[in-house]
Amino acid sequence: MNAFHYVYMMNSIKYPKRIYVGSTTDLESRLTKHNHGEVPYTSKYIPWRIKTAVAFSDSKRAMAFELYLKTASGRYFAKKHF
């Protein structure tokens, strides 16, 4: 069985309006990397918490959903539903 591919949204605890969208196959490890400053883009806004995660069995669908959430309509959708 293949691992799930997760698309996640997280927000900074210190700066709640700061949202980040990403994807991974290991949510716990990825959040740890963000919170230890190992991801340059998110290191300035530590600490982070996962707000929403969606699991996909297909990596291509996960990638497409991540890219969608990074568009203007995707941000609107996320704000309304998550």
Protein Blocks (a to p, Z undefined) as FASTA:
>chain_A
ZZdddddddddfklmmlccddddfblklmmmmmmnopamklmmmcccddfbdcddfbfkl
mmmmmmmmmmmklmmmmmmmZZ
